[in-house]
Amino acid sequence: MDTDVLVIGGGAAGLAAATRVRAHAPATRVTVLDPSPFNTYRPWFMYALPGLLPVGDLQISLAQLAEQSGFTFRPAAMEKLDPGSNPVLAGGEAIRYRR
C-alpha cells in the first residue's frame, strides 16, 4: 500500500491531523493506522462512570470517520518503523509513505 501521509494513532491528535490535511489538500492520500476500530471520546468519561451515559456512546468508529473525512483507516498495530527507510510494517502489510 502507498500513501502520501501516514498518521500513526487514531487518537484526538491523529484524527485532527488526518482531517486537517484532507481539508487543506483534498488530493492528498492520508492513511490513519491504529489497532483499535474505535476512538473513545474521553472528556465524557465523567458521564459514563456514574452510569449516566453508556460507554458505547463515547466510541467513534474510525472506519466511519475515515469514510466521511476522505482518509483511509487501517486497523493494525505498527510493527516496525525505521525513519530512515520506507515502508512501515503493520499487520504484516508494508505501507510506503511520503510523510
MOWOHU-V463507 format. One record per residue. PHI is phi in whole degrees, 0 to 359 (* if undefined). Layout:
# MOWOHU-V463507
phi=[PHI & PHI]
This chain:
# MOWOHU-V463507
phi=[* & 241 & 212 & 280 & 234 & 250 & 252 & 262 & 113 & 259 & 278 & 302 & 292 & 296 & 291 & 296 & 297 & 297 & 290 & 291 & 300 & 296 & 291 & 271 & 220 & 301 & 276 & 283 & 277 & 243 & 235 & 254 & 247 & 204 & 287 & 263 & 282 & 230 & 253 & 262 & 282 & 292 & 302 & 266 & 304 & 299 & 272 & 282 & 299 & 277 & 85 & 281 & 216 & 296 & 302 & 300 & 287 & 269 & 267 & 251 & 289 & 291 & 294 & 293 & 296 & 298 & 297 & 291 & 262 & 86 & 251 & 258 & 249 & 244 & 280 & 203 & 269 & 288 & 260 & 207 & 221 & 237 & 303 & 276 & 221 & 233 & 256 & 273 & 255 & 217 & 58 & 79 & 253 & 273 & 242 & 269 & 219 & 266 & 224]
